[in-house]
């Protein structure tokens, strides 16, 4: 019994960590920039394919893990510079543009790497004896890296000038511009930062899933659940949302068919949004 409960908790922590990284990137665009980025899932895909590409050239997983956030950040910079910066005042156009960008990235990866799932080797094989249970070594790595990355993001948001600028823009963009913050530059850097987090998540999950050009679509849907349920625009909201979605997903997956499990998680998310329209952790300035 202890072994089952421990594995369930660790599985939940794995899902929560991955969803939090992806959700943080999305909440930056959704909460800070007020745009709906339907290409965010492709940053996850780019991160996973970066690890695959590095390993196909004889490199290690660790080298791929280091390059994945950088590659995704470059993709984010290009998307923001070529497309989004021209459409900030047109939310409907952003949706269509990012949907088109998503399809272009998928087709581009398919053209470069071909059809079929790509193999990615985990840096650690087998399981680790934790005393109370045994658990796959790579999943422990995912949990550890996610925790370190989330702590790093929290420090960036709370202890740096860039983080202060981001929080100011989230609270009131007009006031931020009035006090001299370059909101356009803040948008560009924040968007690339969010893309890098998604790329890191993609690299971490690559050995655990099928690396396909379309793999980001499923993660995009869950990331939106996380941001909307938790509350857009804050690290605390993302952690709350990812805990809610990840915990329920783990619980239902143990009991039910995955399709029914996903449907029940969506239903629970709808109920939570009805009860907490601004999210579990709502930013004060956004409640009014």
Secondary structure per residue as TSV (DSSP state, phi and psi in degrees):
chain	resnum	aa	ss	phi	psi
A	1	X	-	360.0	-45.5
A	2	X	H	-60.6	-40.2
A	3	X	H	-63.0	-41.5
A	4	X	H	-65.8	-46.4
A	5	X	H	-63.5	-42.9
A	6	X	H	-62.3	-43.8
A	7	X	H	-64.9	-38.2
A	8	X	H	-63.6	-42.5
A	9	X	H	-64.6	-43.8
A	10	X	H	-66.9	-38.2
A	11	X	H	-61.7	-42.2
A	12	X	H	-62.7	-42.6
A	13	X	H	-63.4	-36.5
A	14	X	H	-62.6	-48.8
A	15	X	H	-64.8	-42.6
A	16	X	H	-61.3	-43.1
A	17	X	H	-61.8	-45.4
A	18	X	H	-66.0	-46.4
A	19	X	H	-63.4	-35.9
A	20	X	H	-64.8	-42.7
A	21	X	H	-63.1	-45.5
A	22	X	H	-68.0	-42.4
A	23	X	H	-65.3	-34.1
A	24	X	H	-61.4	-43.7
A	25	X	H	-62.0	-40.0
A	26	X	H	-72.1	-37.5
A	27	X	H	-68.0	-23.3
A	28	X	I	-65.9	-46.9
A	29	X	I	-74.5	-39.1
A	30	X	I	-77.9	-41.6
A	31	X	I	-88.1	-39.0
A	32	X	I	-84.3	-48.9
A	33	X	S	-96.1	-9.8
A	34	X	-	58.1	40.1
A	35	X	-	-124.8	150.3
A	36	X	-	-98.8	102.5
A	37	X	-	-94.2	99.4
A	38	X	T	-79.9	-1.2
A	39	X	T	-98.2	5.2
A	40	X	H	-63.3	-36.2
A	41	X	H	-61.3	-27.4
A	42	X	H	-71.2	-22.4
A	43	X	H	-67.3	-34.7
A	44	X	H	-62.3	-45.2
A	45	X	H	-62.1	-43.3
A	46	X	H	-60.4	-41.2
A	47	X	H	-62.6	-42.4
A	48	X	H	-66.3	-43.0
A	49	X	H	-69.3	-27.3
A	50	X	H	-63.4	-43.8
A	51	X	H	-63.9	-43.6
A	52	X	H	-59.9	-44.4
A	53	X	H	-64.7	-43.5
A	54	X	H	-62.4	-43.7
A	55	X	H	-67.4	-33.8
A	56	X	H	-66.7	-22.6
A	57	X	T	-91.5	3.4
A	58	X	T	97.4	3.0
A	59	X	-	-80.2	171.3
A	60	X	-	-91.4	165.3
A	61	X	H	-59.0	-39.3
A	62	X	H	-63.7	-38.5
A	63	X	H	-65.4	-42.2
A	64	X	H	-63.1	-38.9
A	65	X	H	-63.2	-35.2
A	66	X	H	-72.0	-37.5
A	67	X	H	-81.3	-25.8
A	68	X	H	-57.3	-49.6
A	69	X	H	-62.6	-35.0
A	70	X	H	-66.7	-43.4
A	71	X	H	-63.1	-44.7
A	72	X	H	-64.9	-37.9
A	73	X	H	-63.0	-41.3
A	74	X	H	-62.2	-42.3
A	75	X	H	-60.9	-40.1
A	76	X	H	-66.0	-42.4
A	77	X	H	-60.8	-44.4
A	78	X	H	-63.6	-43.3
A	79	X	H	-63.9	-43.2
A	80	X	H	-66.8	-42.7
A	81	X	H	-73.5	-41.0
A	82	X	H	-81.0	-31.2
A	83	X	T	-122.4	-60.9
A	84	X	G	-67.3	-36.2
A	85	X	G	-63.5	-18.2
A	86	X	G	-89.9	-5.6
A	87	X	-	-127.1	12.7
A	88	X	T	-58.6	-30.2
A	89	X	T	-90.3	5.4
A	90	X	-	-129.8	80.8
A	91	X	H	-57.4	-39.2
A	92	X	H	-65.1	-38.9
A	93	X	H	-66.4	-34.0
A	94	X	H	-62.3	-42.5
A	95	X	H	-59.9	-48.1
A	96	X	H	-65.8	-41.3
A	97	X	H	-65.3	-42.8
A	98	X	H	-73.3	-31.2
A	99	X	H	-63.4	-43.4
A	100	X	H	-63.5	-40.6
A	101	X	H	-63.3	-38.2
A	102	X	H	-59.0	-47.0
A	103	X	H	-66.4	-37.6
A	104	X	H	-64.2	-44.6
A	105	X	H	-63.7	-42.6
A	106	X	H	-60.4	-46.8
A	107	X	H	-67.9	-34.8
A	108	X	H	-64.6	-43.8
A	109	X	H	-65.4	-37.7
A	110	X	H	-65.4	-38.4
A	111	X	H	-66.8	-39.9
A	112	X	H	-75.8	-39.7
A	113	X	H	-113.8	-6.0
A	114	X	-	82.5	-179.4
A	115	X	S	-82.7	167.3
A	116	X	S	89.6	155.4
A	117	X	-	-70.9	142.5
A	118	X	B	-103.5	135.7
A	119	X	-	-81.0	136.6
A	120	X	-	-129.1	126.0
A	121	X	-	-87.7	134.7
A	122	X	-	-74.5	149.4
A	123	X	S	-70.4	-26.3
A	124	X	S	-122.8	133.3
A	125	X	-	-102.5	157.6
A	126	X	S	78.1	-161.4
A	127	X	E	-119.8	166.3
A	128	X	E	-118.9	134.3
A	129	X	E	-83.9	112.8
A	130	X	-	-94.9	4.2
A	131	X	S	95.4	-55.4
A	132	X	S	-92.7	-13.4
A	133	X	-	-169.1	168.3
A	134	X	E	-108.7	145.3
A	135	X	E	-147.2	145.3
A	136	X	E	-54.7	133.5
A	137	X	H	-62.5	-38.8
A	138	X	H	-66.8	-36.4
A	139	X	H	-65.8	-33.1
A	140	X	H	-64.5	-39.8
A	141	X	H	-61.0	-42.8
A	142	X	H	-59.1	-45.7
A	143	X	H	-61.9	-45.5
A	144	X	H	-64.7	-48.0
A	145	X	H	-64.7	-39.2
A	146	X	H	-61.1	-44.7
A	147	X	H	-62.6	-43.8
A	148	X	H	-63.9	-43.5
A	149	X	H	-64.2	-42.3
A	150	X	H	-65.0	-40.1
A	151	X	H	-63.8	-38.9
A	152	X	H	-64.2	-41.9
A	153	X	H	-63.4	-41.0
A	154	X	H	-60.7	-42.7
A	155	X	H	-65.6	-40.6
A	156	X	H	-60.7	-44.0
A	157	X	H	-69.1	-32.3
A	158	X	H	-100.3	-23.2
A	159	X	H	-118.6	1.5
A	160	X	S	-121.7	159.9
A	161	X	H	-63.9	-37.1
A	162	X	H	-62.2	-43.5
A	163	X	H	-63.0	-39.6
A	164	X	H	-63.5	-42.6
A	165	X	H	-60.5	-43.3
A	166	X	H	-61.7	-46.3
A	167	X	H	-66.5	-34.3
A	168	X	H	-66.5	-43.5
A	169	X	H	-65.6	-38.2
A	170	X	H	-60.8	-44.4
A	171	X	H	-67.8	-47.2
A	172	X	-	-160.5	102.4
A	173	X	H	-64.1	-42.6
A	174	X	H	-62.8	-42.5
A	175	X	H	-66.4	-36.5
A	176	X	H	-61.0	-43.3
A	177	X	H	-65.9	-35.1
A	178	X	H	-65.6	-31.8
A	179	X	T	-92.0	8.4
A	180	X	T	98.1	9.0
A	181	X	-	-77.7	129.6
A	182	X	-	-78.6	94.2
A	183	X	H	-67.5	-33.4
A	184	X	H	-63.6	-44.1
A	185	X	H	-66.9	-40.0
A	186	X	H	-60.5	-42.3
A	187	X	H	-59.0	-48.0
A	188	X	H	-62.8	-47.4
A	189	X	H	-66.2	-41.8
A	190	X	H	-64.4	-39.8
A	191	X	H	-64.1	-43.4
A	192	X	H	-64.6	-37.4
A	193	X	H	-63.2	-44.5
A	194	X	H	-64.1	-39.4
A	195	X	H	-63.7	-38.6
A	196	X	H	-63.6	-39.7
A	197	X	H	-63.4	-42.0
A	198	X	H	-64.7	-39.7
A	199	X	H	-63.1	-38.3
A	200	X	H	-61.9	-43.8
A	201	X	H	-61.2	-41.9
A	202	X	H	-61.7	-39.3
A	203	X	H	-65.5	-40.0
A	204	X	H	-66.9	-38.2
A	205	X	H	-87.1	-9.4
A	206	X	G	-54.0	-43.2
A	207	X	G	-72.1	-10.6
A	208	X	G	-104.2	-3.5
A	209	X	S	-141.5	177.1
A	210	X	-	-83.0	118.4
A	211	X	B	-83.3	101.1
A	212	X	-	-129.2	155.6
A	213	X	T	-59.9	-24.7
A	214	X	T	-99.0	8.2
A	215	X	T	-65.2	-25.2
A	216	X	H	-72.3	-18.1
A	217	X	H	-61.1	-47.7
A	218	X	H	-63.3	-39.3
A	219	X	H	-69.3	-29.7
A	220	X	H	-63.0	-45.7
A	221	X	H	-59.9	-46.7
A	222	X	H	-65.2	-34.7
A	223	X	H	-65.4	-38.5
A	224	X	H	-64.8	-40.1
A	225	X	H	-57.2	-46.4
A	226	X	H	-59.5	-47.9
A	227	X	H	-68.0	-44.0
A	228	X	H	-70.3	-42.7
A	229	X	H	-70.1	-42.9
A	230	X	H	-76.3	-35.6
A	231	X	-	118.4	117.4
A	232	X	T	-71.0	139.2
A	233	X	T	100.3	6.5
A	234	X	-	-143.5	148.7
A	235	X	H	-64.7	-41.0
A	236	X	H	-60.8	-39.1
A	237	X	H	-63.4	-41.1
A	238	X	H	-65.3	-42.8
A	239	X	H	-63.3	-41.8
A	240	X	H	-65.3	-45.0
A	241	X	H	-65.8	-41.9
A	242	X	H	-68.6	-34.0
A	243	X	H	-66.8	-41.4
A	244	X	H	-64.4	-52.2
A	245	X	H	-69.6	-46.1
A	246	X	H	-65.6	-40.3
A	247	X	H	-65.6	-44.8
A	248	X	H	-66.4	-40.0
A	249	X	H	-59.3	-45.3
A	250	X	H	-62.7	-45.5
A	251	X	H	-62.2	-48.3
A	252	X	H	-68.5	-35.0
A	253	X	H	-64.1	-28.2
A	254	X	H	-73.0	-23.0
A	255	X	H	-107.7	-28.3
A	256	X	S	-132.8	170.8
A	257	X	-	-63.3	141.3
A	258	X	H	-54.0	-38.1
A	259	X	H	-65.3	-45.9
A	260	X	H	-65.8	-36.9
A	261	X	H	-60.1	-46.1
A	262	X	H	-63.4	-38.9
A	263	X	H	-64.1	-41.1
A	264	X	H	-68.6	-36.4
A	265	X	H	-63.5	-41.9
A	266	X	H	-61.8	-44.1
A	267	X	H	-61.4	-43.6
A	268	X	H	-63.2	-37.4
A	269	X	H	-64.4	-40.7
A	270	X	H	-62.7	-43.7
A	271	X	H	-62.0	-43.6
A	272	X	H	-63.4	-40.9
A	273	X	H	-65.3	-35.4
A	274	X	H	-64.4	-40.0
A	275	X	H	-77.9	-35.2
A	276	X	-	-127.4	80.6
A	277	X	T	-58.6	-30.3
A	278	X	T	-95.8	6.1
A	279	X	-	100.5	164.0
A	280	X	S	-61.4	-41.6
A	281	X	S	-118.0	98.0
A	282	X	-	-94.6	137.6
A	283	X	-	-73.1	131.5
A	284	X	H	-55.4	-43.3
A	285	X	H	-69.3	-14.8
A	286	X	H	-100.7	-0.9
A	287	X	H	-81.3	-24.2
A	288	X	-	-91.5	360.0
